Amino acid sequence: MSELLTIELIPQTSWYKNVRSQVSNEEWERLKKLTASRAGHRCEICGGRGSKWPVECHEIFSYDDEAHVQRLVKLVALCPACHEVKHIGLAGVRGRRAAAIAHLARVNGWSNADAELYAEGCFEQWHRRSRHAWKLDLSYLEQFGINGDGA
């Protein structure tokens, strides 16, 4: 494994403002294919693959908590199980939180209790960040010939 699996909760005030919502369908498809190909169609965290489709494209953002800027820093290929962990809030809505916690614990070599404590901290951060409006910085996409102005 190249890195630990982490939870990345998007502030509620930024929901639906992401790469997919800001680029054309053709550009999104091209980004997904490039990301999957670069990773050899394997998850960049656990090395696994999904049964329905091998990997999904996930956006990694950094957050400037002072200026309230959400900046795209990377696109990664993740298996569906690791991707579900990244969006564990959605997993919970879908009734899959326990499975996501179990995967998080397994990949990181943690106990389920440790994974739950970690998730709790992530949700506390999410609540703090969700109090603010965020400016979306997609300048990362300029390397792919896509305007990164954001919304």
Rosetta blueprint (number, residue, H / E / L):
1 M L
2 S L
3 E L
4 L L
5 L L
6 T L
7 I L
8 E L
9 L L
10 I L
11 P L
12 Q H
13 T H
14 S H
15 W L
16 Y L
17 K L
18 N L
19 V H
20 R H
21 S H
22 Q H
23 V L
24 S L
25 N H
26 E H
27 E H
28 W H
29 E H
30 R H
31 L H
32 K H
33 K H
34 L H
35 T H
36 A H
37 S H
38 R H
39 A L
40 G L
41 H L
42 R L
43 C L
44 E L
45 I L
46 C L
47 G L
48 G L
49 R L
50 G L
51 S L
52 K L
53 W L
54 P L
55 V L
56 E E
57 C E
58 H E
59 E E
60 I E
61 F E
62 S E
63 Y E
64 D E
65 D L
66 E L
67 A L
68 H L
69 V E
70 Q E
71 R E
72 L E
73 V E
74 K E
75 L E
76 V E
77 A E
78 L E
79 C L
80 P H
81 A H
82 C H
83 H H
84 E H
85 V H
86 K H
87 H L
88 I H
89 G H
90 L H
91 A H
92 G H
93 V H
94 R L
95 G L
96 R L
97 R H
98 A H
99 A H
100 A H
101 I H
102 A H
103 H H
104 L H
105 A H
106 R H
107 V H
108 N H
109 G L
110 W L
111 S L
112 N H
113 A H
114 D H
115 A H
116 E H
117 L H
118 Y H
119 A H
120 E H
121 G H
122 C H
123 F H
124 E H
125 Q H
126 W H
127 H H
128 R H
129 R H
130 S L
131 R L
132 H L
133 A L
134 W L
135 K E
136 L E
137 D E
138 L L
139 S H
140 Y H
141 L H
142 E H
143 Q H
144 F H
145 G L
146 I L
147 N L
148 G L
149 D L
150 G L
151 A L
